[in-house]
């Protein structure tokens, strides 16, 4: 398989985990700023195009929100199954990627967050939305994260939209003051993004109804281990699918 973003926070331990796995083989690694350097037994490629020229069956992207769509489409066109670890893809992007993947007869797994605990929060939130009709989402991340909302929050909003749209007592457009204070509308959910030092990645969904409330919260720590474990599972599963599959809980 090929790995883009191989020297990054998740990419580096993921590359080591792939090389340590008996059933997986890393044949190409991409890191633009480390081109020509060695990663295990590989020479790091400087571009996705270089990596895709090397035969493989799965392409994994842990690069950036700005580059991920181009990388995914390039991999699909090259006939690779794709595991998307980068955030930043929108619903419109997925609608573009899905037919391309189906035409190429490959699967694209994009889950927003590969941590099993984040997948469990998503599953619990979907169940809660069947019984509680009002909610809002709080998305938290480190101060340098460029995209907002995060992929974790976007995927949660998308999954909740499959259940229903949340009830809102006062229409947002009738807000007195600054409408932006009510957060961004993503798949009909309101998402409030926080970017501060001391955070890594997290999401919270608050449900409310008369006389009671329910809060579900996920917080990722500074280590990459949870994302590595989930990504390895996705790598092993992606060949079973055709087209875009969204949601880590769909492959558990």
Protein Blocks (a to p, Z undefined) as FASTA:
>chain_A
ZZehklmmklmmmmmmmmmpmkbccfbdcdfklgoiaehjbccdfbfklmmmpgcfbdcd
dfbfklmmmmmmmmmmnopacddfbghiafklmmmmmmmmmmnopacddehiacfklmmm
mmmmmmmmmmmcbdcddddddfklmbdcdfklmmmmmmmmmmoccddfbafklpgcjfkl
nopaeehiacdddddehiabdcddddddehiacdddddddfbfklmmmmmmmmmmmmmmp
gcjdehjklmZZ
